[in-house]
Amino acid sequence: MRLAHIRERHAPAGSPWRLAAALDDPPLHLVDLEIARRRAVARRPERAHDALLFRQPITTLDDHLARGLRVATLADLIDEFVPSGGPDEDEAVLEADEVAFGPPVVAPLSMRDGYGFEQHVGMMWRRRGGEIPEAWFRLAIFYFSNMSELRGPEEPVWAPTGSEELDFEIEIAALIDTRARDLPPGRAEEAIGGYTIFNDWSARDLQRDESTVRLGPHKGKDFASSIGPWLVTPDELEDARKGNGFDLTMTVAVNGTETSRGNWSDIVHGFGSLISRASSDVTVRPGELLGSGTVGTGCLLEVREQTLGRYLEPGDEVVLRIDHLGTLRTPIVTHPEVRR
C-alpha cells in the first residue's frame, strides 16, 4: 500500500490535505480514502458500528494514528473500494499528475536521525583526520532533528542565514505507528507503519563551525527537512529484503545530472537496531519518524569535487529517487529575506 496526502494542484493556499492511496503501479491513479469510506458505509451501514475505521471521516494520516489505528488498517478501505464508472468518471479516483503532494506525515511528533551507513560515516571522520570510533560499531547512534521546518514534495528550500554551502543528504525515514518500549532488535521493525524518502538538508559551513564544540547538530541542520511523496508499507518491500535493509537503489540528481548512487542494503545499523535503541527506557509513539542516515555518496560533501564542483545554489533542482519509494523533487531558491 502506498499512501499520500494530496490536494488539487491549484487549490487555494491552506486547503486541507486528503489522504489517498495508489491504485496502480506505477501510481497513475489514486483513490480518495474518505470517499471510499463513505461508499463502504453506504453499502453496509453496520460497518460504522463494527469498526472505528469506518465510523469517523478520514482526514490525514496523522489523525488516523492519533485514533490509535495502525497504517495497515487503511488497506480495508482499498479492499472495499468499488469504482463508480471509469477512472475519468469517478470523483474518488484522481490522476497523480493532476494533484499536489504533501508530506506523508503532516506534523510528525519527532524525528530521530540515525547514522547507519559505514561509507558515509567513515568519510565524515576521515575529513576530521580520524577514524570511525569503536562505539559506532556497537551502537545505533542518532540525534533529534527539528520538525517545525518540514517540507513536502516540490516545496522550496533555501540556505539558512549565514550559509553558502547548502547540501542534500539522501536517506530513508521510517514511520512509527504503534506505541512501543524496550523493543528487541529482532522485533523492532514491527513498529514501522511505512517508509518514505527523507532529504536531511545540511548547511556545511555552519555545521563545520558548530561541530568544533562537540554538541549538536544545531543551526547547520534545523532549517529544513523534506519527506515524501509516498508512505510505502513494509509488505510492499519485503521481496527486496537484503542484509539489514532492502536491495533498493538510492540516487540523487541535480539539474538532471546524477551525482549520487547507493543502495539501502549497505546499511549497517538498520531500522531494527535503531528503533531498539531509540525505545530503550522510553516510549516511541505513533507519528514519530526515524531517519536511516545518509547512504554512501549521498551528499555533496562526499562527491562535490567529482560531480557538481560546488554546493547548491538558487535555481538548482534536487531530485531524490529510491526504488519503490518514488521521487522527491525540491527547487532551491533564494532566502526569502534576501528576496524582499
C-alpha positions, -999 to +999 in steps of 0.1 A: +000+000+000+013+035-010-003+064+008+000+102+002-015+135+013-029+152-018-050+182-029-059+197-062-028+212-078-043+247-080-062+246-047-061+278-026-033+280-001-042+263+032-066+239+016-069+207+037-049+176+027-068+145+016-055+110+024-052+089-008-038+055-018-023+045-051-043+022-072-017+015-099+019+005-102+034+029-111+009+051-093-011+068-121-044+068-102-052+074-066-083+068-046-096+094-020-099+072+011-127+093+027-149+088-004-140+051-003-151+050+034-184+067+027-192+043-001-184+013+020-207+025+048-235+033+023-233-003+011-232-018+046-242+007+073-233-017+101-196-011+093-198+022+111-208+003+143-184-025+139-151-007+132-136+027+142-120+029+107-154+033+091-171+053+119-153+087+115-142+107+085-107+100+070-088+133+071-050+129+075-027+100+083-017+120+115-054+119+126-056+082+118-027+074+140-040+097+168-071+075+170-049+045+178-052+029+144-022+014+126-013+023+090-021-012+077-058-009+087-063+015+058-060-014+035-095-024+044-107+008+026-089-001-005-101-037-005-137-025-001-134+002-027-158-002-057-152+023-085-181+042-100-176+040-137-142+046-153-113+065-138-123+097-156-159+095-143-153+087-106-149+116-082-130+092-059-103+085-084-077+111-092-047+111-116-013+115-099-001+142-123-032+164-116-027+167-078-001+183-055+015+160-029+022+170+007+044+153+033+031+118+040+030+128+077+019+164+081+032+170+117+055+143+129+059+141+167+096+139+164+125+129+141+155+108+153+181+108+126+204+078+125+240+073+113+237+039+097+259+037+066+296+030+072+308+045+039+293+079+048+304+078+085+339+068+075+342+097+051+330+122+077+356+110+102+384+110+077+377+146+068+383+153+105+416+135+104+403+105+124+388+070+121+353+057+129+351+054+167+347+019+181+314+029+197+298+034+163+301-003+155+284-012+188+257+015+190+229+028+167+237+065+170+211+092+164+203+128+170+169+147+173+161+169+144+136+198+141+102+192+127+089+227+126+105+233+091+092+202+074+088+204+036+068+181+012+075+174-024+083+204-046+083+228-017+113+251-020+144+250+003+170+278+008+203+281+025+199+294+061+212+328+072+249+330+071+254+299+050+268+295+015+273+257+015+238+241+012+239+203+007+214+175+003+215+141+021+195+112+008+180+089+035+151+067+042+126+076+070+105+050+089+072+060+105+063+045+139+026+036+140+022+019+174+033+027+210+063+006+220+090+004+246+122-016+251+119-034+218+145-061+209+163-056+176+147-087+161+112-073+166+116-036+165+107-033+128+072-045+137+066-010+150+071+005+115+040+016+096+058+026+064+088+042+048+093+074+029+122+093+012+139+118+035+162+147+025+182+158+055+194+192+043+227+205+057+245+238+058+280+226+058+298+258+067+276+263+098+278+226+106+316+227+104+319+256+127+294+243+152+309+208+153+341+221+170+320+225+202+311+187+200+274+193+208+246+192+182+238+192+154+222+227+156+217+255+130+236+236+103+207+211+103+175+225+118+164+248+089+147+223+066+138+186+062+119+172+032+099+140+030+076+123+006+058+118-017+047+083-006+045+064+026+050+028+015+040+000+038+066-027+047+049-055+029+055-037-004+093-040+001+096-075+016+107-092-016+137-069-017+149-077+018+187-079+020+210-076+050+198-050+074+178-032+047+165-037+013+181-041-021+168-008-034+188+018-053+191+053-040+201+081-064+203+119-064+203+142-095+209+179-096+196+197-126+192+163-143+227+151-137+232+121-114+255+130-085+249+101-061+241+064-062+239+040-033+219+010-020+197+007+011+211-028+017+245-013+025+232-001+059+250-014+089+227-001+116+192-008+101+159+003+115+157-028+138+187-017+158+179+020+155+143+016+169+155-008+195+180+017+209+155+046+205+129+027+225+153+017+253+137+031+286+114+054+266+082+050+247+082+056+209+048+068+197+027+067+166+037+096+144+074+096+152+099+094+124+134+078+123+160+085+096+184+060+084+214+083+080+230+092+047+238+064+022+274+064+009+280+091-018+246+105-008+257+142-003+279+168-020+303+168+010+313+133-003+311+138-041+312+176-048+346+176-065+338+147-088+303+159-097+288+194-093+320+211-083+301+233-059+274+234-033+237+240-041+226+274-054+193+291-062+179+278-094+190+242-088+166+213-087+174+184-065+157+151-072+160+121-049+148+087-061+146+054-042+133+022-058+096+016-048+095+047-026+092+072-055+108+105-064+112+136-042+118+169-060+129+201-044+137+235-060+164+256-044+156+293-041+170+325-027+164+331+010+131+349+015+147+377+034+171+383+005+142+385-020+125+413-001 
